Amino acid sequence: MGKLIWHELSRYISLTASVYAVWASFWGFFFRKFFWDFIGGILRSPGGLQPSPKFALFINVIVKYPIVQIGTMALGFTIIALEYPIPILKGTAIFRSIALRVVLLIMQAAGTVLFYQFEAAQSSGDLFFFPSEVSKHEELGTEWEIRICTALQKKPAVSPPAGEAGIAPSDQADETAKKYDPFAPPYVPNLHVGDLRDESSGTEYGVLLNKYSVVPHHFLLVTKEFMPQNSPLLPHDLVQTYLLLLAARKARKNYFAFYNCGSNSGASQSHKHIQFIEVEDDGPPIERLAKAANLEVSGKPFSLSSVGYANHVYRLPTLSNGASPEQLEQALFLPFLSLLDLVISTVRHSPDYPSGTPSYNVILTLEHMHLIPRRWETYTLRELGATLSVNSLGFAGMLMVKSDTERQALEKEKIETVLRGVGVESVHELQVAGTSMEAMDETSAR
């Protein structure tokens, strides 16, 4: 009787594991893990981000061609057919073979572990994944996304693990940075994807999965040495960010990056970090407006006049995976400086702007760079009194609410009203006029 019980228990465990393997393989087709590109990767000029040769096989059989997912799913169905069992196998030598089951289960485990990192981080408690629903809302000539995530009402507080000292001392660290820093090494293994090093500057970065994830494979690029989040992006930050976007495109994924700079930008941590989100092929909603803009002169900043808040955009030249870091730096940093000058100019035209260092959001795609000056971090919905926190994602066209009631109130109050409330009034026409006057003065002086 005891042997029978143990046999049945083993059968149920095998069935459960195989059903999970089939389910994981199914999602593996849609969310192919390309993070192997980053593990042990180095930057070469030219060539961009190059994965370690020892991981090339995994990239081929997981990302380019989902062979591992197909094989794992086939193994899962085979084991389910044996354990259930299907009538045609019952009583056969294959059905009675314990050795065959052991071999199949080992092969199945070896397959699933190859695309297991996100699930491992989630199940271990190192990563919190909050399910959500996306609602579409037409406004300002494009379709905005409002993500409803009720679980965020119970988002756990960040606290340092017992016994950890936090971050290494730094002369530049402020009081906030002296507290527990989740982006300082050593990293949580299940959240640590890999490391990058910029060859020109020697700056080292860590690539981490977002601990509080609303969309799968939301990841971060963080500086290993503490740098404050209210500091502007440096040339090597922009180069590394763009190389990751190029690597994603090479892996047939479409990502965009964003950076929340300053106390009123929506930044949640004081350690410098750039975030990456996967989107549809046409990019985030604000990118559709940028792509539709007809420019009279290329190579200069422009503004999206259809939105009611200050925004500064630059259309980037076409950059390929073969572009060298020097070429990327020249193509990215000068536009960033010109947009940052416009952000500071916009703030100076605002008489009641809060004192202190200006805050702004950065949105970077393969085609455009957006900088949006910020006045406030949050907006209070008049109908409910609920407070919405707005970061770069809000200006990218992807807002977050905690309930369907908040969604309805947001749509009623209008997205443009919310973004204008936390942004700054546009003075683009004055800035353009000022630039024209300066050009005329230079011409007259000659």
C-alpha positions, 0 to 999 in steps of 0.5 A, spaced: 500 500 500 505 504 501 509 503 495 502 505 491 501 511 495 509 513 493 508 511 486 501 515 485 505 521 489 510 521 484 506 521 478 502 527 480 509 531 481 511 529 474 504 531 471 504 537 475 512 539 473 510 537 466 504 541 465 508 547 468 513 546 463 508 546 457 505 553 460 512 556 461 514 554 454 508 557 451 509 564 454 516 562 452 514 563 445 512 570 446 517 573 451 523 570 449 529 571 453 534 575 450 538 577 456 543 572 454 546 578 450 548 582 456 551 576 461 559 576 460 558 581 454 563 586 452 562 593 448 567 593 441 568 598 437 565 597 431 560 592 433 556 595 439 554 590 444 557 583 443 555 577 447 560 572 450 561 566 445 559 561 450 552 564 450 551 564 442 548 557 442 543 559 447 541 565 443 540 562 437 536 556 440 532 561 445 531 567 441 532 567 434 529 560 433 525 558 439 528 550 439 528 550 446 521 552 447 518 547 442 523 541 445 521 543 452 513 543 450 514 536 446 517 533 452 512 536 457 506 533 452 510 526 452 511 526 459 503 528 460 501 522 455 505 517 459 503 519 466 496 520 465 496 515 461 493 516 454 489 509 452 494 507 447 500 507 451 497 504 457 500 497 459 506 498 454 513 497 455 514 504 454 509 506 459 512 501 465 519 504 464 522 508 470 528 509 466 525 513 460 521 517 465 527 519 469 531 521 462 525 525 460 524 529 466 532 530 466 531 533 459 525 537 461 528 540 467 535 542 463 530 545 457 526 549 462 532 552 466 534 555 460 529 560 460 527 560 467 530 567 470 524 571 470 520 566 473 525 564 478 526 571 481 518 572 481 517 565 485 523 566 490 520 573 492 526 577 489 521 580 484 514 582 485 510 581 479 503 585 479 498 583 474 495 589 470 490 590 464 491 595 459 485 600 457 486 604 450 484 611 450 483 616 444 486 623 446 490 628 442 490 625 436 493 618 438 491 612 442 494 612 450 494 607 454 492 606 461 494 600 465 490 598 471 494 595 476 490 594 483 495 590 486 499 596 487 495 598 492 498 593 496 505 594 494 510 592 499 515 597 502 523 596 500 527 595 506 534 592 506 536 585 507 538 583 515 545 584 515 547 588 509 550 594 510 548 598 504 552 602 499 559 603 499 561 610 502 562 616 497 564 623 497 558 625 493 552 621 496 547 625 500 543 623 506 538 619 502 544 615 498 547 613 505 540 609 506 539 602 503 541 602 496 538 596 492 542 598 486 549 597 489 553 591 488 553 585 490 546 584 487 541 579 488 542 573 484 535 572 481 535 580 479 542 580 476 542 579 469 549 581 467 554 587 467 557 592 462 563 596 461 564 602 457 571 602 454 572 609 453 570 612 460 571 605 464 564 606 467 561 600 469 554 598 469 549 592 472 543 590 468 538 588 473 531 586 473 526 591 476 524 588 483 517 591 482 515 589 475 508 590 472 510 588 465 515 582 464 522 583 463 522 590 465 529 591 466 534 597 469 541 599 467 544 602 473 551 605 475 555 600 479 558 606 482 553 611 486 551 617 481 545 621 483 539 620 479 538 628 479 545 628 475 544 629 467 545 623 462 553 623 460 555 621 453 557 614 456 550 613 459 547 615 452 551 610 448 550 604 453 543 605 453 542 606 445 547 600 444 542 596 449 536 598 444 540 596 438 541 589 441 534 588 443 532 590 435 537 585 433 533 580 437 527 582 434 524 586 440 522 593 440 524 597 447 524 604 449 528 607 454 526 612 459 530 616 465 527 620 471 531 626 473 530 630 479 526 630 485 519 632 481 520 627 475 517 621 478 524 617 480 523 612 486 531 611 487 536 616 488 541 611 485 542 613 477 538 608 473 535 608 466 529 603 465 527 599 459 520 597 457 518 592 451 513 595 447 509 594 440 512 595 433 510 602 433 513 604 439 510 608 445 504 612 444 508 619 444 512 616 439 507 615 434 506 623 434 513 624 433 514 620 427 508 623 424 511 630 425 513 633 418 520 637 419 522 643 415 529 642 417 532 636 420 537 636 425 534 641 430 529 640 436 522 640 435 516 640 439 509 636 438 504 642 438 498 638 439 500 636 446 498 642 451 505 642 455 512 643 454 516 638 450 522 638 446 524 632 441 530 631 436 529 626 430 535 622 431 539 619 424 539 612 422 544 608 426 546 601 425 548 595 430 555 597 426 556 604 429 562 605 433 561 608 440 564 614 438 559 615 432 553 614 437 556 619 442 556 624 437 549 622 434 546 622 441 550 627 446 549 633 442 542 633 441 541 631 448 545 638 450 541 642 445 534 639 448 537 640 455 538 647 454 531 648 451 528 645 458 532 650 462 530 655 458 523 653 459 523 653 466 526 660 466 520 662 463 516 659 468 515 665 474 512 660 479 517 654 478 519 651 484 526 652 487 532 647 486 535 643 480 530 643 474 526 636 474 525 633 467 523 626 463 527 623 458 524 618 453 529 615 448 527 610 442 531 608 436 528 614 432 527 620 437 529 623 443 524 626 448 525 631 454 520 634 458 520 639 463 517 637 470 514 642 475 510 637 480 511 629 481 504 628 482 497 630 480 490 630 484 484 628 481 479 633 482 473 628 482 476 622 487 481 626 491 486 620 489 493 622 487 497 620 481 504 619 481 507 621 474 514 619 471 516 618 464 512 613 462 506 618 463 509 622 458 510 616 453 503 615 453 503 609 458 499 612 465 498 607 471 492 607 475 490 603 481 483 602 480 478 602 474 474 608 478 481 612 477 481 610 470 474 613 469 476 619 473 482 620 469 479 619 462 473 624 465 479 629 467 483 628 460 490 626 460 492 632 457 490 636 463 494 631 468 500 632 464 499 639 463 498 639 471 505 636 472 509 639 466 510 646 464 507 651 460 510 651 453 514 657 450 516 653 444 514 659 440 518 664 444 524 660 444 524 659 436 523 666 435 529 668 440 533 663 436 531 667 430 533 673 433 540 671 435 541 668 428 539 675 425 544 679 430 549 674 428 548 675 420 548 683 421 554 683 425 558 680 419 
